[in-house]
Amino acid sequence: MRSAIASLALLALLGCGGGGGSTLGAQFTQSSTPAVPRLIKLVQKSKSNARVVVQAVIYGPDASLDMYSFAFDVKIADPTVVKFVAGSAVAGNALTVSGGQTLQAFAGLGTLPGGGTDNSRVVVGVSKLGGGVGNGIAGSSAAIVSLAFEVQKQGTTTLTLGGSPNPVVLDHNGAAIGSITYDSASASMKGVVTGGGY
């Protein structure tokens, strides 16, 4: 009789989710900065469980631009909450190649002044290679690069565009295009736990 009662209690627990585990998920919120031509900001491309793929997007249209390369950082305020996924950088369609040009996208963690890895800073570079000229923005927006971030625990942190000393967009002559601005407001990522029974 006791074993039957114990079995029923176990089944009841399993039925109520007692046998299931909780899942860590991610939420991404872009900044409230309005999308205007020549602005670069972080937006969500996709999400799967604890991972979010974020795009750096430039807004247009503006066919007069001569964009050849982008160099900027993504600052993670609390790297214990969110980490950058190594090897996840994928070039978008903001730079279009022609005349034998190729496209390169790089993203990696920065280094600390005394040496070692800076988990709070992702250094990003996207550039044409092979000479030639840059290009403008044909549509209302174009993706510069996609980067994946993964939450590590419950909590909230910010993702902010920056640079050392400043984020920059260069033309084919290597001169900064001063009219292009990077969003100074932060996006945010949050780790949330879902499921887990009662």
C-alpha positions as CSV (number, residue, x, y, z in Angstrom):
1,M,0.0,0.0,0.0
2,R,2.8,2.4,0.9
3,S,4.6,1.7,-2.4
4,A,1.4,2.4,-4.3
5,I,1.0,5.7,-2.5
6,A,4.6,6.6,-3.2
7,S,4.2,5.8,-6.9
8,L,1.1,7.9,-7.1
9,A,2.9,10.8,-5.4
10,L,5.8,10.5,-7.9
11,L,3.4,10.5,-10.9
12,A,1.7,13.6,-9.5
13,L,5.0,15.4,-9.2
14,L,6.0,14.4,-12.8
15,G,2.6,15.5,-14.1
16,C,3.0,18.9,-12.5
17,G,6.4,19.4,-14.0
18,G,8.4,18.1,-11.0
19,G,10.5,16.0,-13.4
20,G,11.2,18.8,-15.8
21,G,14.0,21.3,-15.6
22,S,14.1,25.1,-16.0
23,T,15.5,26.7,-19.2
24,L,17.6,29.8,-19.5
25,G,16.3,32.1,-22.2
26,A,17.4,35.4,-23.6
27,Q,15.5,38.7,-24.3
28,F,17.0,41.5,-26.4
29,T,15.7,45.1,-26.5
30,Q,17.1,47.6,-29.0
31,S,17.7,51.2,-28.0
32,S,14.9,53.7,-28.4
33,T,17.0,55.8,-30.8
34,P,14.9,56.5,-34.0
35,A,16.1,55.0,-37.2
36,V,17.4,57.8,-39.4
37,P,19.7,57.8,-42.5
38,R,23.4,57.4,-41.7
39,L,22.7,56.0,-38.2
40,I,24.2,52.6,-37.1
41,K,22.5,50.7,-34.3
42,L,22.1,47.2,-32.9
43,V,18.9,45.3,-33.7
44,Q,17.9,41.6,-33.2
45,K,18.1,39.3,-36.2
46,S,17.1,36.0,-34.5
47,K,16.8,34.3,-31.2
48,S,17.1,30.7,-30.0
49,N,16.9,29.8,-26.3
50,A,19.8,31.6,-24.6
51,R,21.3,32.9,-27.8
52,V,20.5,36.1,-29.7
53,V,22.0,37.0,-33.1
54,V,22.4,40.8,-33.2
55,Q,22.9,42.8,-36.3
56,A,24.7,46.2,-36.6
57,V,22.5,48.0,-39.1
58,I,23.0,51.2,-41.0
59,Y,20.0,53.2,-42.2
60,G,19.5,54.8,-45.6
61,P,18.8,55.3,-48.4
62,D,21.9,57.2,-49.3
63,A,23.6,56.4,-52.7
64,S,26.1,59.2,-52.2
65,L,28.2,57.4,-49.6
66,D,31.6,55.8,-50.2
67,M,31.6,53.1,-47.5
68,Y,34.6,50.8,-47.6
69,S,35.2,49.6,-44.0
70,F,33.6,49.7,-40.5
71,A,35.6,49.5,-37.2
72,F,33.8,49.6,-33.9
73,D,33.5,47.8,-30.5
74,V,30.5,46.3,-28.7
75,K,30.8,46.9,-25.0
76,I,29.2,44.3,-22.7
77,A,28.5,46.1,-19.4
78,D,28.4,42.8,-17.4
79,P,30.1,39.9,-19.1
80,T,29.0,37.5,-16.4
81,V,25.5,37.8,-17.7
82,V,26.2,37.8,-21.5
83,K,29.1,36.5,-23.5
84,F,30.1,36.9,-27.2
85,V,30.0,33.7,-29.2
86,A,33.4,33.3,-30.8
87,G,33.5,32.8,-34.5
88,S,29.9,34.1,-35.0
89,A,30.7,37.2,-37.1
90,V,29.0,37.1,-40.5
91,A,29.3,40.1,-43.0
92,G,26.0,41.6,-44.0
93,N,24.9,43.4,-47.2
94,A,26.0,47.0,-46.3
95,L,29.3,46.6,-48.2
96,T,28.8,45.3,-51.8
97,V,31.9,44.1,-53.7
98,S,32.7,44.7,-57.3
99,G,35.7,44.6,-59.6
100,G,37.5,41.7,-57.9
101,Q,36.9,43.0,-54.4
102,T,36.4,40.6,-51.5
103,L,34.7,41.1,-48.1
104,Q,36.1,40.3,-44.7
105,A,34.4,40.4,-41.3
106,F,36.2,39.9,-38.0
107,A,35.0,40.0,-34.4
108,G,37.0,39.0,-31.3
109,L,37.4,39.8,-27.7
110,G,39.6,42.8,-26.8
111,T,42.7,42.7,-24.7
112,L,43.3,44.2,-21.2
113,P,46.0,46.9,-20.8
114,G,48.2,44.5,-18.8
115,G,47.5,41.6,-21.1
116,G,44.8,38.9,-21.0
117,T,41.3,38.8,-22.5
118,D,38.7,41.6,-22.1
119,N,35.4,39.7,-22.0
120,S,33.5,43.0,-21.9
121,R,34.7,44.3,-25.3
122,V,34.1,42.8,-28.7
123,V,36.3,44.3,-31.4
124,V,34.6,44.3,-34.8
125,G,36.0,45.0,-38.3
126,V,34.2,44.7,-41.6
127,S,36.0,45.8,-44.8
128,K,36.3,45.4,-48.5
129,L,39.7,44.2,-49.7
130,G,41.3,44.5,-53.1
131,G,41.1,48.3,-53.8
132,G,38.4,50.0,-55.8
133,V,35.7,52.2,-54.4
134,G,33.1,52.0,-51.6
135,N,29.3,52.0,-52.0
136,G,26.2,53.7,-50.6
137,I,23.0,52.3,-49.1
138,A,20.3,51.4,-51.7
139,G,17.4,50.7,-49.4
140,S,16.1,51.9,-46.1
141,S,18.6,49.8,-44.2
142,A,21.5,47.4,-44.6
143,A,23.2,44.9,-42.3
144,I,26.9,45.5,-41.6
145,V,27.5,42.4,-39.6
146,S,25.8,39.7,-37.5
147,L,27.1,38.8,-34.1
148,A,25.9,36.1,-31.7
149,F,25.6,36.7,-27.9
150,E,24.6,34.2,-25.3
151,V,23.2,34.8,-21.8
152,Q,25.0,32.9,-19.0
153,K,22.6,33.5,-16.1
154,Q,19.6,35.5,-15.0
155,G,20.1,39.2,-15.0
156,T,20.3,42.2,-17.4
157,T,23.2,43.9,-19.1
158,T,23.7,46.5,-21.8
159,L,25.4,46.3,-25.2
160,T,26.8,49.6,-26.4
161,L,28.5,50.6,-29.6
162,G,31.9,52.3,-29.1
163,G,35.5,52.2,-30.2
164,S,39.0,52.9,-29.3
165,P,39.2,55.9,-29.4
166,N,36.0,56.1,-31.5
167,P,33.9,53.9,-33.8
168,V,34.5,54.8,-37.5
169,V,33.4,54.2,-41.0
170,L,36.1,54.8,-43.7
171,D,35.8,55.6,-47.4
172,H,38.0,53.9,-50.1
173,N,40.8,56.5,-49.4
174,G,40.9,55.6,-45.7
175,A,39.2,58.8,-44.6
176,A,36.5,58.8,-41.9
177,I,33.0,59.5,-43.1
178,G,32.0,62.0,-40.3
179,S,28.3,62.2,-41.3
180,I,27.7,58.5,-40.3
181,T,27.0,58.2,-36.6
182,Y,26.9,55.2,-34.2
183,D,24.0,54.9,-31.8
184,S,25.2,56.4,-28.4
185,A,22.3,54.7,-26.5
186,S,22.5,51.1,-25.3
187,A,20.6,48.0,-26.3
188,S,20.0,45.5,-23.5
189,M,20.0,41.7,-23.0
190,K,18.3,39.8,-20.3
191,G,18.7,36.3,-19.1
192,V,15.4,34.8,-18.0
193,V,14.5,31.4,-16.6
194,T,11.4,29.6,-17.9
195,G,9.7,26.3,-17.1
196,G,10.5,24.1,-14.1
197,G,7.1,23.1,-12.8
198,Y,5.4,24.8,-9.8
